[in-house]
Amino acid sequence: MHVLAVAVTYNPNIDLLTQVLASVAPQVQDLVVVDNASANAEEVRRLTSDASAQFIDNTYNLGIAAAQNQGIALARNGDFTHVLLLDQDTVLAPGMVADLAENLKALEAGQGGVAAIGPAYYELNSQRQTKAYRAKGLRLSRISLASESRPVASDFIIASGSLIPLTVLEKVGGFREDLFIDLVDVEWCFRARVAGYRSYLSPTARVEHRLGSGTVKLGPRQVAVHVPIRNYYWVRNALWLARQSYTPPAWRLYYISRCLAFLGTYTALADKKAQRLGLMTRGLRDGLTGRLGPLDP
Protein backbone atom coordinates (compact mmCIF):
# COMPACT_ATOMS: atom_id res chain seq x y z
CA MET A 1 0.00 0.00 0.00
CA HIS A 2 1.38 3.39 -1.06
CA VAL A 3 -0.55 6.25 0.54
CA LEU A 4 -0.68 9.94 -0.38
CA ALA A 5 -2.18 12.12 2.34
CA VAL A 6 -4.21 15.05 0.97
CA ALA A 7 -4.74 17.91 3.43
CA VAL A 8 -7.03 20.77 2.37
CA THR A 9 -6.53 24.18 3.99
CA TYR A 10 -8.47 27.43 4.09
CA ASN A 11 -7.30 30.12 6.53
CA PRO A 12 -5.99 27.49 8.95
CA ASN A 13 -4.73 27.98 12.47
CA ILE A 14 -1.00 27.59 11.87
CA ASP A 15 -0.22 26.06 15.27
CA LEU A 16 -2.95 23.46 14.83
CA LEU A 17 -1.94 22.75 11.22
CA THR A 18 1.60 22.16 12.48
CA GLN A 19 0.24 19.43 14.75
CA VAL A 20 -1.82 17.93 11.91
CA LEU A 21 1.12 17.67 9.50
CA ALA A 22 3.47 16.37 12.20
CA SER A 23 0.96 13.65 13.09
CA VAL A 24 0.41 12.43 9.52
CA ALA A 25 3.82 12.79 7.83
CA PRO A 26 5.49 9.76 9.53
CA GLN A 27 2.49 7.53 8.73
CA VAL A 28 2.25 7.93 4.94
CA GLN A 29 4.54 7.73 1.91
CA ASP A 30 3.93 11.34 0.85
CA LEU A 31 1.84 14.37 1.75
CA VAL A 32 0.31 17.20 -0.27
CA VAL A 33 -1.31 20.34 1.11
CA VAL A 34 -3.95 21.89 -1.18
CA ASP A 35 -4.57 25.48 -0.14
CA ASN A 36 -7.77 27.23 -1.20
CA ALA A 37 -6.50 30.83 -1.33
CA SER A 38 -5.94 31.28 2.39
CA ALA A 39 -5.19 34.74 3.71
CA ASN A 40 -2.15 33.14 5.38
CA ALA A 41 -1.17 31.06 2.34
CA GLU A 42 2.51 32.01 2.63
CA GLU A 43 2.62 30.66 6.17
CA VAL A 44 0.93 27.48 4.95
CA ARG A 45 3.50 27.22 2.15
CA ARG A 46 6.38 27.62 4.62
CA LEU A 47 4.93 25.04 6.96
CA THR A 48 4.41 22.62 4.07
CA SER A 49 8.02 23.06 2.97
CA ASP A 50 9.24 22.45 6.53
CA ALA A 51 7.27 19.18 6.51
CA SER A 52 8.89 18.17 3.16
CA ALA A 53 5.41 17.99 1.64
CA GLN A 54 4.06 19.02 -1.75
CA PHE A 55 2.02 22.22 -2.06
CA ILE A 56 -0.81 23.19 -4.40
CA ASP A 57 -1.60 26.90 -4.23
CA ASN A 58 -5.06 27.74 -5.57
CA THR A 59 -5.53 31.41 -6.40
CA TYR A 60 -9.16 31.36 -5.28
CA ASN A 61 -11.34 29.12 -3.14
CA LEU A 62 -12.37 26.17 -5.28
CA GLY A 63 -14.25 24.42 -2.47
CA ILE A 64 -13.24 21.32 -0.56
CA ALA A 65 -14.44 18.82 -3.19
CA ALA A 66 -12.35 20.35 -5.98
CA ALA A 67 -9.30 20.57 -3.71
CA GLN A 68 -9.68 16.91 -2.75
CA ASN A 69 -9.98 15.97 -6.41
CA GLN A 70 -6.74 17.85 -7.11
CA GLY A 71 -4.97 15.72 -4.53
CA ILE A 72 -6.53 12.56 -5.93
CA ALA A 73 -5.33 13.49 -9.42
CA LEU A 74 -1.80 13.92 -8.03
CA ALA A 75 -2.02 10.45 -6.48
CA ARG A 76 -3.15 8.95 -9.79
CA ASN A 77 -0.18 10.49 -11.58
CA GLY A 78 2.22 9.13 -8.97
CA ASP A 79 3.03 5.69 -7.66
CA PHE A 80 0.18 5.61 -5.14
CA THR A 81 -2.54 3.07 -4.43
CA HIS A 82 -4.57 4.95 -1.80
CA VAL A 83 -5.34 8.46 -0.59
CA LEU A 84 -5.82 9.60 3.00
CA LEU A 85 -8.02 12.71 3.11
CA LEU A 86 -7.51 15.29 5.85
CA ASP A 87 -9.01 18.54 7.06
CA GLN A 88 -6.76 21.23 8.49
CA ASP A 89 -7.78 20.45 12.08
CA THR A 90 -7.61 16.64 12.26
CA VAL A 91 -4.78 15.36 14.45
CA LEU A 92 -3.98 11.66 13.99
CA ALA A 93 -3.00 9.33 16.80
CA PRO A 94 0.25 7.37 16.22
CA GLY A 95 -0.37 4.24 14.18
CA MET A 96 -3.78 5.42 12.93
CA VAL A 97 -3.02 4.91 9.22
CA ALA A 98 -1.54 1.47 9.86
CA ASP A 99 -4.72 0.53 11.73
CA LEU A 100 -6.89 1.64 8.82
CA ALA A 101 -4.68 -0.11 6.28
CA GLU A 102 -4.71 -3.41 8.18
CA ASN A 103 -8.47 -3.35 8.66
CA LEU A 104 -9.06 -2.34 5.04
CA LYS A 105 -7.01 -5.30 3.77
CA ALA A 106 -8.93 -7.68 6.05
CA LEU A 107 -12.29 -6.34 4.88
CA GLU A 108 -11.32 -6.57 1.22
CA ALA A 109 -10.09 -10.13 1.66
CA GLY A 110 -13.18 -11.17 3.58
CA GLN A 111 -15.95 -9.58 1.57
CA GLY A 112 -14.61 -7.03 -0.92
CA GLY A 113 -16.52 -3.97 -2.00
CA VAL A 114 -15.02 -1.51 0.50
CA ALA A 115 -15.41 2.15 -0.44
CA ALA A 116 -13.44 3.70 2.40
CA ILE A 117 -12.50 3.20 6.02
CA GLY A 118 -12.18 5.96 8.56
CA PRO A 119 -11.29 6.41 12.23
CA ALA A 120 -13.56 6.68 15.25
CA TYR A 121 -12.92 10.38 15.63
CA TYR A 122 -13.37 12.25 18.90
CA GLU A 123 -15.14 15.57 18.33
CA LEU A 124 -13.52 18.13 20.62
CA ASN A 125 -16.30 20.73 20.70
CA SER A 126 -19.08 18.33 21.68
CA GLN A 127 -16.71 16.04 23.62
CA ARG A 128 -18.21 12.98 21.93
CA GLN A 129 -17.03 10.04 19.87
CA THR A 130 -18.58 9.56 16.46
CA LYS A 131 -21.14 6.83 15.84
CA ALA A 132 -21.92 4.66 12.85
CA TYR A 133 -25.17 5.35 10.99
CA ARG A 134 -27.33 2.86 9.13
CA ALA A 135 -30.65 3.29 7.36
CA LYS A 136 -33.19 0.53 7.01
CA GLY A 137 -36.47 1.47 5.37
CA LEU A 138 -37.58 4.70 7.05
CA ARG A 139 -35.57 4.02 10.18
CA LEU A 140 -32.17 5.51 10.90
CA SER A 141 -30.01 3.80 13.54
CA ARG A 142 -27.05 5.27 15.40
CA ILE A 143 -24.54 2.65 16.53
CA SER A 144 -22.07 3.28 19.34
CA LEU A 145 -18.48 2.21 18.73
CA ALA A 146 -17.55 2.20 22.41
CA SER A 147 -17.71 -1.59 22.84
CA GLU A 148 -16.55 -2.50 19.33
CA SER A 149 -13.09 -3.77 18.35
CA ARG A 150 -13.62 -4.53 14.66
CA PRO A 151 -14.67 -2.24 11.78
CA VAL A 152 -18.35 -1.29 11.75
CA ALA A 153 -20.25 -0.58 8.54
CA SER A 154 -21.70 2.92 8.28
CA ASP A 155 -23.79 4.50 5.53
CA PHE A 156 -21.25 7.30 5.41
CA ILE A 157 -18.01 8.40 7.05
CA ILE A 158 -16.55 11.88 7.13
CA ALA A 159 -13.81 12.54 4.61
CA SER A 160 -11.19 13.68 7.09
CA GLY A 161 -9.10 10.72 8.15
CA SER A 162 -10.61 8.38 5.55
CA LEU A 163 -8.46 5.94 3.60
CA ILE A 164 -9.74 5.32 0.06
CA PRO A 165 -8.35 2.98 -2.63
CA LEU A 166 -7.75 4.71 -5.96
CA THR A 167 -9.39 1.75 -7.70
CA VAL A 168 -12.66 2.62 -5.95
CA LEU A 169 -12.38 6.27 -6.95
CA GLU A 170 -11.90 5.20 -10.56
CA LYS A 171 -15.17 3.24 -10.48
CA VAL A 172 -17.28 5.54 -8.29
CA GLY A 173 -15.82 8.82 -9.48
CA GLY A 174 -14.42 11.72 -7.51
CA PHE A 175 -16.16 14.20 -5.25
CA ARG A 176 -18.91 16.45 -6.64
CA GLU A 177 -17.31 19.85 -7.02
CA ASP A 178 -20.59 21.72 -7.48
CA LEU A 179 -21.55 20.91 -3.87
CA PHE A 180 -18.52 23.05 -2.95
CA ILE A 181 -18.55 22.23 0.79
CA ASP A 182 -20.75 20.36 3.29
CA LEU A 183 -22.12 16.84 2.77
CA VAL A 184 -19.60 16.23 -0.03
CA ASP A 185 -18.37 13.10 1.75
CA VAL A 186 -21.92 11.90 2.47
CA GLU A 187 -22.92 12.21 -1.19
CA TRP A 188 -19.85 10.25 -2.27
CA CYS A 189 -20.53 7.45 0.22
CA PHE A 190 -24.16 7.18 -0.93
CA ARG A 191 -23.01 7.03 -4.54
CA ALA A 192 -20.40 4.41 -3.70
CA ARG A 193 -23.01 2.32 -1.91
CA VAL A 194 -25.17 2.17 -5.03
CA ALA A 195 -22.08 1.01 -6.96
CA GLY A 196 -21.67 -1.89 -4.53
CA TYR A 197 -19.18 -0.46 -2.01
CA ARG A 198 -19.66 0.00 1.73
CA SER A 199 -17.92 2.40 4.10
CA TYR A 200 -16.56 1.45 7.52
CA LEU A 201 -15.37 2.97 10.77
CA SER A 202 -12.48 1.46 12.70
CA PRO A 203 -13.11 1.78 16.48
CA THR A 204 -9.41 1.28 17.19
CA ALA A 205 -8.19 4.10 14.92
CA ARG A 206 -8.33 7.42 16.75
CA VAL A 207 -8.15 11.05 15.71
CA GLU A 208 -9.13 14.37 17.24
CA HIS A 209 -11.40 16.50 15.07
CA ARG A 210 -13.33 19.75 15.34
CA LEU A 211 -16.72 20.36 13.75
CA GLY A 212 -17.30 24.11 13.53
CA SER A 213 -16.23 26.65 16.13
CA GLY A 214 -18.56 25.44 18.87
CA THR A 215 -21.97 23.89 19.49
CA VAL A 216 -25.52 24.82 20.44
CA LYS A 217 -27.94 22.46 22.14
CA LEU A 218 -30.93 21.12 20.20
CA GLY A 219 -32.90 18.97 22.62
CA PRO A 220 -30.56 16.16 23.71
CA ARG A 221 -28.21 16.78 20.77
CA GLN A 222 -25.28 19.11 20.18
CA VAL A 223 -25.32 20.93 16.83
CA ALA A 224 -22.08 22.33 15.43
CA VAL A 225 -21.91 26.07 14.85
CA HIS A 226 -20.07 27.22 11.72
CA VAL A 227 -19.71 30.65 10.13
CA PRO A 228 -23.07 31.79 8.65
CA ILE A 229 -22.28 30.96 5.01
CA ARG A 230 -21.91 27.30 5.95
CA ASN A 231 -25.59 27.32 6.95
CA TYR A 232 -26.38 28.12 3.32
CA TYR A 233 -24.31 25.27 1.93
CA TRP A 234 -25.54 22.70 4.44
CA VAL A 235 -29.24 23.47 3.92
CA ARG A 236 -28.89 23.70 0.13
CA ASN A 237 -26.88 20.51 -0.21
CA ALA A 238 -29.08 18.62 2.26
CA LEU A 239 -32.23 19.41 0.28
CA TRP A 240 -30.51 18.59 -2.99
CA LEU A 241 -29.25 15.29 -1.56
CA ALA A 242 -32.73 14.43 -0.28
CA ARG A 243 -33.98 14.64 -3.86
CA GLN A 244 -31.44 12.20 -5.32
CA SER A 245 -32.56 8.68 -6.27
CA TYR A 246 -29.54 7.04 -4.62
CA THR A 247 -30.22 8.63 -1.23
CA PRO A 248 -31.88 6.07 1.09
CA PRO A 249 -35.45 7.03 2.17
CA ALA A 250 -34.53 7.35 5.85
CA TRP A 251 -31.78 9.79 4.97
CA ARG A 252 -34.15 11.82 2.79
CA LEU A 253 -36.47 12.27 5.75
CA TYR A 254 -33.54 13.05 8.02
CA TYR A 255 -32.16 15.84 5.85
CA ILE A 256 -35.55 17.44 5.28
CA SER A 257 -36.29 17.44 9.02
CA ARG A 258 -32.84 18.73 9.89
CA CYS A 259 -33.22 21.66 7.51
CA LEU A 260 -36.36 22.69 9.36
CA ALA A 261 -34.64 22.19 12.70
CA PHE A 262 -31.68 24.28 11.57
CA LEU A 263 -33.99 27.17 10.67
CA GLY A 264 -35.27 27.25 14.22
CA THR A 265 -32.03 26.47 16.02
CA TYR A 266 -29.63 28.85 14.31
CA THR A 267 -32.04 31.78 14.20
CA ALA A 268 -32.85 31.35 17.90
CA LEU A 269 -29.60 30.25 19.52
CA ALA A 270 -26.63 31.21 17.31
CA ASP A 271 -25.09 34.60 16.58
CA LYS A 272 -25.86 36.73 13.48
CA LYS A 273 -29.42 35.42 13.44
CA ALA A 274 -30.76 37.61 10.64
CA GLN A 275 -27.83 36.82 8.35
CA ARG A 276 -28.17 33.10 9.01
CA LEU A 277 -31.92 33.20 8.33
CA GLY A 278 -31.36 34.93 4.99
CA LEU A 279 -28.67 32.46 3.96
CA MET A 280 -30.70 29.42 4.97
CA THR A 281 -33.76 30.75 3.17
CA ARG A 282 -31.67 31.11 0.03
CA GLY A 283 -30.29 27.63 0.63
CA LEU A 284 -33.82 26.22 0.77
CA ARG A 285 -34.65 27.82 -2.55
CA ASP A 286 -31.45 26.74 -4.28
CA GLY A 287 -31.68 23.22 -2.88
CA LEU A 288 -35.20 22.80 -4.23
CA THR A 289 -34.33 24.24 -7.64
CA GLY A 290 -31.02 22.38 -7.94
CA ARG A 291 -28.85 25.47 -8.10
CA LEU A 292 -25.37 24.32 -7.01
CA GLY A 293 -21.84 25.71 -7.20
CA PRO A 294 -20.29 28.46 -5.08
CA LEU A 295 -22.61 31.07 -3.61
CA ASP A 296 -22.62 34.27 -5.65
CA PRO A 297 -21.62 37.39 -3.70
C-alpha positions as CSV (number, residue, x, y, z in Angstrom):
1,M,0.0,0.0,0.0
2,H,1.4,3.4,-1.1
3,V,-0.5,6.3,0.5
4,L,-0.7,9.9,-0.4
5,A,-2.2,12.1,2.3
6,V,-4.2,15.1,1.0
7,A,-4.7,17.9,3.4
8,V,-7.0,20.8,2.4
9,T,-6.5,24.2,4.0
10,Y,-8.5,27.4,4.1
11,N,-7.3,30.1,6.5
12,P,-6.0,27.5,9.0
13,N,-4.7,28.0,12.5
14,I,-1.0,27.6,11.9
15,D,-0.2,26.1,15.3
16,L,-3.0,23.5,14.8
17,L,-1.9,22.7,11.2
18,T,1.6,22.2,12.5
19,Q,0.2,19.4,14.7
20,V,-1.8,17.9,11.9
21,L,1.1,17.7,9.5
22,A,3.5,16.4,12.2
23,S,1.0,13.6,13.1
24,V,0.4,12.4,9.5
25,A,3.8,12.8,7.8
26,P,5.5,9.8,9.5
27,Q,2.5,7.5,8.7
28,V,2.3,7.9,4.9
29,Q,4.5,7.7,1.9
30,D,3.9,11.3,0.9
31,L,1.8,14.4,1.7
32,V,0.3,17.2,-0.3
33,V,-1.3,20.3,1.1
34,V,-3.9,21.9,-1.2
35,D,-4.6,25.5,-0.1
36,N,-7.8,27.2,-1.2
37,A,-6.5,30.8,-1.3
38,S,-5.9,31.3,2.4
39,A,-5.2,34.7,3.7
40,N,-2.2,33.1,5.4
41,A,-1.2,31.1,2.3
42,E,2.5,32.0,2.6
43,E,2.6,30.7,6.2
44,V,0.9,27.5,5.0
45,R,3.5,27.2,2.2
46,R,6.4,27.6,4.6
47,L,4.9,25.0,7.0
48,T,4.4,22.6,4.1
49,S,8.0,23.1,3.0
50,D,9.2,22.4,6.5
51,A,7.3,19.2,6.5
52,S,8.9,18.2,3.2
53,A,5.4,18.0,1.6
54,Q,4.1,19.0,-1.8
55,F,2.0,22.2,-2.1
56,I,-0.8,23.2,-4.4
57,D,-1.6,26.9,-4.2
58,N,-5.1,27.7,-5.6
59,T,-5.5,31.4,-6.4
60,Y,-9.2,31.4,-5.3
61,N,-11.3,29.1,-3.1
62,L,-12.4,26.2,-5.3
63,G,-14.3,24.4,-2.5
64,I,-13.2,21.3,-0.6
65,A,-14.4,18.8,-3.2
66,A,-12.3,20.3,-6.0
67,A,-9.3,20.6,-3.7
68,Q,-9.7,16.9,-2.7
69,N,-10.0,16.0,-6.4
70,Q,-6.7,17.9,-7.1
71,G,-5.0,15.7,-4.5
72,I,-6.5,12.6,-5.9
73,A,-5.3,13.5,-9.4
74,L,-1.8,13.9,-8.0
75,A,-2.0,10.5,-6.5
76,R,-3.1,8.9,-9.8
77,N,-0.2,10.5,-11.6
78,G,2.2,9.1,-9.0
79,D,3.0,5.7,-7.7
80,F,0.2,5.6,-5.1
81,T,-2.5,3.1,-4.4
82,H,-4.6,5.0,-1.8
83,V,-5.3,8.5,-0.6
84,L,-5.8,9.6,3.0
85,L,-8.0,12.7,3.1
86,L,-7.5,15.3,5.8
87,D,-9.0,18.5,7.1
88,Q,-6.8,21.2,8.5
89,D,-7.8,20.5,12.1
90,T,-7.6,16.6,12.3
91,V,-4.8,15.4,14.5
92,L,-4.0,11.7,14.0
93,A,-3.0,9.3,16.8
94,P,0.3,7.4,16.2
95,G,-0.4,4.2,14.2
96,M,-3.8,5.4,12.9
97,V,-3.0,4.9,9.2
98,A,-1.5,1.5,9.9
99,D,-4.7,0.5,11.7
100,L,-6.9,1.6,8.8
101,A,-4.7,-0.1,6.3
102,E,-4.7,-3.4,8.2
103,N,-8.5,-3.4,8.7
104,L,-9.1,-2.3,5.0
105,K,-7.0,-5.3,3.8
106,A,-8.9,-7.7,6.0
107,L,-12.3,-6.3,4.9
108,E,-11.3,-6.6,1.2
109,A,-10.1,-10.1,1.7
110,G,-13.2,-11.2,3.6
111,Q,-15.9,-9.6,1.6
112,G,-14.6,-7.0,-0.9
113,G,-16.5,-4.0,-2.0
114,V,-15.0,-1.5,0.5
115,A,-15.4,2.2,-0.4
116,A,-13.4,3.7,2.4
117,I,-12.5,3.2,6.0
118,G,-12.2,6.0,8.6
119,P,-11.3,6.4,12.2
120,A,-13.6,6.7,15.3
121,Y,-12.9,10.4,15.6
122,Y,-13.4,12.3,18.9
123,E,-15.1,15.6,18.3
124,L,-13.5,18.1,20.6
125,N,-16.3,20.7,20.7
126,S,-19.1,18.3,21.7
127,Q,-16.7,16.0,23.6
128,R,-18.2,13.0,21.9
129,Q,-17.0,10.0,19.9
130,T,-18.6,9.6,16.5
131,K,-21.1,6.8,15.8
132,A,-21.9,4.7,12.8
133,Y,-25.2,5.3,11.0
134,R,-27.3,2.9,9.1
135,A,-30.6,3.3,7.4
136,K,-33.2,0.5,7.0
137,G,-36.5,1.5,5.4
138,L,-37.6,4.7,7.0
139,R,-35.6,4.0,10.2
140,L,-32.2,5.5,10.9
141,S,-30.0,3.8,13.5
142,R,-27.0,5.3,15.4
143,I,-24.5,2.6,16.5
144,S,-22.1,3.3,19.3
145,L,-18.5,2.2,18.7
146,A,-17.6,2.2,22.4
147,S,-17.7,-1.6,22.8
148,E,-16.5,-2.5,19.3
149,S,-13.1,-3.8,18.4
150,R,-13.6,-4.5,14.7
151,P,-14.7,-2.2,11.8
152,V,-18.3,-1.3,11.8
153,A,-20.3,-0.6,8.5
154,S,-21.7,2.9,8.3
155,D,-23.8,4.5,5.5
156,F,-21.2,7.3,5.4
157,I,-18.0,8.4,7.1
158,I,-16.5,11.9,7.1
159,A,-13.8,12.5,4.6
160,S,-11.2,13.7,7.1
161,G,-9.1,10.7,8.1
162,S,-10.6,8.4,5.6
163,L,-8.5,5.9,3.6
164,I,-9.7,5.3,0.1
165,P,-8.4,3.0,-2.6
166,L,-7.7,4.7,-6.0
167,T,-9.4,1.7,-7.7
168,V,-12.7,2.6,-6.0
169,L,-12.4,6.3,-6.9
170,E,-11.9,5.2,-10.6
171,K,-15.2,3.2,-10.5
172,V,-17.3,5.5,-8.3
173,G,-15.8,8.8,-9.5
174,G,-14.4,11.7,-7.5
175,F,-16.2,14.2,-5.3
176,R,-18.9,16.4,-6.6
177,E,-17.3,19.8,-7.0
178,D,-20.6,21.7,-7.5
179,L,-21.5,20.9,-3.9
180,F,-18.5,23.1,-3.0
181,I,-18.6,22.2,0.8
182,D,-20.8,20.4,3.3
183,L,-22.1,16.8,2.8
184,V,-19.6,16.2,0.0
185,D,-18.4,13.1,1.8
186,V,-21.9,11.9,2.5
187,E,-22.9,12.2,-1.2
188,W,-19.9,10.3,-2.3
189,C,-20.5,7.5,0.2
190,F,-24.2,7.2,-0.9
191,R,-23.0,7.0,-4.5
192,A,-20.4,4.4,-3.7
193,R,-23.0,2.3,-1.9
194,V,-25.2,2.2,-5.0
195,A,-22.1,1.0,-7.0
196,G,-21.7,-1.9,-4.5
197,Y,-19.2,-0.5,-2.0
198,R,-19.7,0.0,1.7
199,S,-17.9,2.4,4.1
200,Y,-16.6,1.4,7.5
201,L,-15.4,3.0,10.8
202,S,-12.5,1.5,12.7
203,P,-13.1,1.8,16.5
204,T,-9.4,1.3,17.2
205,A,-8.2,4.1,14.9
206,R,-8.3,7.4,16.8
207,V,-8.1,11.1,15.7
208,E,-9.1,14.4,17.2
209,H,-11.4,16.5,15.1
210,R,-13.3,19.7,15.3
211,L,-16.7,20.4,13.7
212,G,-17.3,24.1,13.5
213,S,-16.2,26.6,16.1
214,G,-18.6,25.4,18.9
215,T,-22.0,23.9,19.5
216,V,-25.5,24.8,20.4
217,K,-27.9,22.5,22.1
218,L,-30.9,21.1,20.2
219,G,-32.9,19.0,22.6
220,P,-30.6,16.2,23.7
221,R,-28.2,16.8,20.8
222,Q,-25.3,19.1,20.2
223,V,-25.3,20.9,16.8
224,A,-22.1,22.3,15.4
225,V,-21.9,26.1,14.8
226,H,-20.1,27.2,11.7
227,V,-19.7,30.6,10.1
228,P,-23.1,31.8,8.7
229,I,-22.3,31.0,5.0
230,R,-21.9,27.3,6.0
231,N,-25.6,27.3,7.0
232,Y,-26.4,28.1,3.3
233,Y,-24.3,25.3,1.9
234,W,-25.5,22.7,4.4
235,V,-29.2,23.5,3.9
236,R,-28.9,23.7,0.1
237,N,-26.9,20.5,-0.2
238,A,-29.1,18.6,2.3
239,L,-32.2,19.4,0.3
240,W,-30.5,18.6,-3.0
241,L,-29.2,15.3,-1.6
242,A,-32.7,14.4,-0.3
243,R,-34.0,14.6,-3.9
244,Q,-31.4,12.2,-5.3
245,S,-32.6,8.7,-6.3
246,Y,-29.5,7.0,-4.6
247,T,-30.2,8.6,-1.2
248,P,-31.9,6.1,1.1
249,P,-35.5,7.0,2.2
250,A,-34.5,7.3,5.9
251,W,-31.8,9.8,5.0
252,R,-34.1,11.8,2.8
253,L,-36.5,12.3,5.8
254,Y,-33.5,13.0,8.0
255,Y,-32.2,15.8,5.9
256,I,-35.6,17.4,5.3
257,S,-36.3,17.4,9.0
258,R,-32.8,18.7,9.9
259,C,-33.2,21.7,7.5
260,L,-36.4,22.7,9.4
261,A,-34.6,22.2,12.7
262,F,-31.7,24.3,11.6
263,L,-34.0,27.2,10.7
264,G,-35.3,27.3,14.2
265,T,-32.0,26.5,16.0
266,Y,-29.6,28.9,14.3
267,T,-32.0,31.8,14.2
268,A,-32.9,31.4,17.9
269,L,-29.6,30.3,19.5
270,A,-26.6,31.2,17.3
271,D,-25.1,34.6,16.6
272,K,-25.9,36.7,13.5
273,K,-29.4,35.4,13.4
274,A,-30.8,37.6,10.6
275,Q,-27.8,36.8,8.4
276,R,-28.2,33.1,9.0
277,L,-31.9,33.2,8.3
278,G,-31.4,34.9,5.0
279,L,-28.7,32.5,4.0
280,M,-30.7,29.4,5.0
281,T,-33.8,30.8,3.2
282,R,-31.7,31.1,0.0
283,G,-30.3,27.6,0.6
284,L,-33.8,26.2,0.8
285,R,-34.6,27.8,-2.5
286,D,-31.4,26.7,-4.3
287,G,-31.7,23.2,-2.9
288,L,-35.2,22.8,-4.2
289,T,-34.3,24.2,-7.6
290,G,-31.0,22.4,-7.9
291,R,-28.9,25.5,-8.1
292,L,-25.4,24.3,-7.0
293,G,-21.8,25.7,-7.2
294,P,-20.3,28.5,-5.1
295,L,-22.6,31.1,-3.6
296,D,-22.6,34.3,-5.6
297,P,-21.6,37.4,-3.7
